[in-house]
Amino acid sequence: MRTLRSMVGLLVLLLTFGLVSVPVASGVAVQAVAADVHLFYYPWYGSPSVNGSYRHWQQGGRTPPNDIGANFYPVLGAYDSADTAMIDQHMRWVQRSGAGTIVTSWWGQGSYEDNVVPALLAAAARHGIKVAWHLEPYSGRTADSTVADINYINSRYGGSPAFYRDAAHGNRGAFYVFESLRITDWTAIKQVKPTSIVLAQTTDRSKVAHFGGMYTYDGIAGATARGWKNASDFCKANGLVWAPSVAPGYIDDRAVPGNTTPTLNRDNGATYDKEWSNALNPATGGAPTWVSVASFNEWHEGSTIEPARSNPPAGQGYLTFQGAYGQTGTAAETAYLDRTRYWVRQFTDGNLPPTNPDPAAELQGFRV
């Protein structure tokens, strides 16, 4: 018995420090990832081959596949969020980033995004990734409907091994509420507190009654981190989760022509580094419980860490990741994934294994 315990202990130690990987039933090797780093994920894209028509890519009056509503162009092209092979590629990239949780954009029961969830959970489970929830401001959303949504999600999807639960906070799921300030009375969410951590999008301490924490999402605000330290201190003093959001940049000119939203330049990665530094610096970001990244693939807002093509379709004025962290060519396409892994290691005190994947092998069959 003592020998068995020693062997189990050794295995746990090896797993913890990433010295071995665990193959799952599908043969996918699960790498060590950090469940407390959350990537906002958007499953709202459609294409003719899967959905029957394009969805979201035509935002801003664009005509996909070469002309899309984004200032960067995905390595995967104008993909479909329900394409299972594409979802698997996304999960491999999430693994590469070192983040362990995606926060999927969710627009109500029976919505397009809701219908993608089963395939998303299945792929996440195959790759050791967890799934949390970004409750969006669909038409008619109320505090009561939010409670019903959380109960629906917990009941319908809570049995998945990929369903995110925070062991440090009562093994509860995580629900980010985008634009929570649209609703003034959130008393109803007290009903789901035993099962769920519900986060308000704000740093205003007067706007979080009944919530389980705060997050920011706003990548532009992340460059200054105004109010972050006070929000962090408040959360710490009141047993709440503090999950500041960091972003590599922001630009939505092609998706929202004529907009007045300021552009936040990536500056070859300096912006992303600054926001991560703001989040982790005790003087600016306090002590985050989780760090949320906005975003993995919100292409309309130019905030993605998902690989962007180094040679996008010509004549459209697309930007690229060329020069990010000194990378050029196809190596630049994954620069923000790899930099995320660097920052995840800082947040987790280095308890992640190094990675050296082959980008060409990863993308075999996907380049269009």
C-alpha positions, -999 to 999 in steps of 0.1 A, spaced: 0 0 0 28 24 9 45 17 -25 12 24 -43 8 57 -24 44 66 -34 37 59 -70 5 79 -70 23 108 -53 50 107 -79 25 107 -107 6 137 -92 39 156 -89 48 148 -125 14 159 -137 15 191 -116 48 203 -132 39 191 -167 66 165 -169 41 140 -182 9 144 -202 -23 124 -199 -37 109 -231 -75 110 -232 -97 85 -250 -94 103 -284 -56 102 -282 -52 139 -276 -24 147 -251 -36 170 -224 -10 196 -216 -8 215 -183 -29 247 -184 -40 273 -159 -77 272 -152 -76 306 -135 -67 323 -168 -99 328 -189 -101 336 -226 -133 352 -238 -145 330 -267 -169 338 -295 -189 309 -311 -211 331 -333 -194 327 -367 -211 309 -396 -201 298 -431 -220 284 -461 -204 250 -458 -218 244 -423 -244 270 -415 -257 275 -450 -247 311 -450 -221 335 -435 -228 347 -401 -210 377 -384 -182 378 -410 -203 402 -431 -206 427 -403 -200 463 -416 -214 455 -450 -185 431 -459 -186 403 -485 -169 372 -472 -148 351 -475 -120 375 -485 -137 407 -473 -147 403 -436 -157 426 -408 -124 426 -391 -91 445 -393 -71 412 -391 -77 381 -411 -79 347 -394 -54 320 -403 -85 297 -406 -103 321 -429 -140 329 -425 -146 298 -405 -178 283 -390 -180 281 -352 -199 248 -354 -172 231 -375 -159 204 -351 -125 202 -368 -121 240 -364 -132 238 -327 -105 212 -321 -79 235 -337 -91 263 -314 -87 241 -284 -51 231 -294 -43 268 -297 -59 275 -263 -37 247 -249 -7 264 -265 -15 297 -248 -14 280 -214 -49 293 -205 -71 266 -191 -106 281 -195 -126 297 -223 -156 320 -214 -180 314 -242 -203 341 -255 -239 331 -248 -270 348 -261 -299 329 -245 -316 296 -245 -318 281 -279 -297 308 -295 -271 301 -322 -244 302 -296 -262 279 -273 -266 253 -300 -228 253 -305 -222 245 -268 -224 206 -270 -197 205 -296 -176 231 -278 -178 212 -245 -169 179 -262 -138 194 -279 -128 212 -247 -130 180 -227 -108 162 -253 -81 188 -247 -83 194 -210 -99 229 -213 -127 242 -191 -157 262 -203 -172 292 -184 -200 315 -195 -203 351 -208 -240 360 -204 -247 386 -231 -274 414 -232 -299 396 -254 -332 414 -260 -354 412 -229 -326 401 -205 -336 407 -169 -322 397 -135 -349 370 -133 -341 357 -168 -304 356 -159 -313 334 -130 -333 311 -153 -304 311 -177 -279 301 -151 -301 273 -139 -306 261 -175 -269 261 -182 -261 243 -149 -288 217 -155 -281 212 -192 -243 213 -193 -232 209 -157 -225 172 -162 -198 178 -188 -162 172 -176 -153 205 -193 -178 225 -172 -156 250 -153 -159 249 -115 -137 268 -91 -125 244 -64 -112 274 -43 -147 289 -43 -171 261 -34 -167 242 -67 -191 267 -83 -194 276 -120 -184 310 -134 -208 334 -151 -196 368 -164 -225 392 -171 -216 416 -199 -230 451 -195 -245 443 -161 -250 480 -154 -280 479 -179 -300 464 -150 -302 482 -117 -317 456 -94 -298 423 -93 -314 409 -61 -327 378 -79 -292 364 -85 -289 356 -48 -308 325 -57 -279 310 -77 -251 319 -53 -248 284 -39 -240 270 -74 -225 299 -93 -201 328 -92 -217 356 -110 -194 385 -120 -205 421 -128 -188 441 -155 -176 471 -135 -151 484 -111 -178 504 -92 -181 489 -58 -217 504 -55 -229 483 -84 -220 448 -72 -246 440 -46 -255 403 -47 -227 396 -73 -198 372 -66 -171 394 -81 -161 419 -108 -144 419 -142 -137 447 -167 -136 433 -202 -127 467 -217 -93 464 -233 -89 501 -238 -94 508 -201 -69 480 -194 -41 502 -207 -46 526 -177 -62 502 -152 -81 530 -136 -100 518 -106 -85 483 -107 -66 485 -73 -97 497 -55 -118 470 -71 -93 444 -61 -91 456 -25 -129 456 -23 -132 421 -37 -105 408 -13 -121 424 17 -155 409 8 -146 374 -3 -154 382 -40 -136 372 -72 -115 399 -90 -109 391 -127 -94 421 -145 -94 418 -183 -64 423 -205 -62 428 -242 -36 430 -269 -53 460 -286 -85 472 -301 -96 483 -336 -131 479 -351 -129 502 -382 -139 475 -407 -167 460 -386 -182 494 -375 -175 519 -403 -175 555 -391 -172 545 -354 -158 569 -329 -143 542 -306 -106 550 -302 -80 525 -316 -57 509 -291 -26 500 -311 -8 467 -304 26 483 -306 42 449 -316 30 434 -283 39 463 -259 2 470 -252 -5 434 -243 25 433 -220 14 466 -203 -21 453 -196 -8 420 -182 17 440 -160 -12 462 -149 -32 432 -139 -4 414 -120 12 445 -104 0 448 -68 1 486 -71 -22 487 -101 -42 455 -104 -42 444 -69 -42 406 -65 -64 390 -92 -83 358 -85 -85 351 -122 -71 370 -152 -95 373 -181 -83 379 -217 -104 399 -241 -102 380 -264 -94 348 -280 -114 355 -312 -135 386 -311 -124 395 -347 -147 425 -351 -129 444 -323 -93 434 -333 -86 421 -298 -78 385 -308 -49 363 -298 -61 337 -322 -36 335 -351 -40 361 -378 -27 354 -413 7 370 -421 -4 371 -458 -41 381 -457 -62 387 -489 -47 416 -508 -65 449 -514 -85 450 -482 -62 469 -460 -58 441 -434 -33 444 -405 -11 416 -394 9 405 -363 42 411 -382 68 424 -358 50 412 -326 77 402 -301 102 403 -329 85 376 -349 80 377 -387 63 356 -413 42 326 -402 60 327 -368 43 360 -361 8 344 -365 11 327 -332 30 354 -313 2 363 -290 -6 327 -281 30 323 -271 32 355 -252 0 346 -233 18 315 -222 47 336 -209 23 357 -189 3 327 -176 36 314 -162 42 347 -144 7 345 -129 11 309 -119 47 312 -106 60 292 -135 40 260 -129 35 253 -167 57 233 -189 75 249 -219 60 242 -253 76 241 -288 48 231 -312 52 229 -349 30 256 -364 31 241 -399 18 207 -385 -8 224 -364 -23 242 -394 -22 213 -419 -54 212 -439 -67 245 -425 -50 272 -446 -73 285 -473 
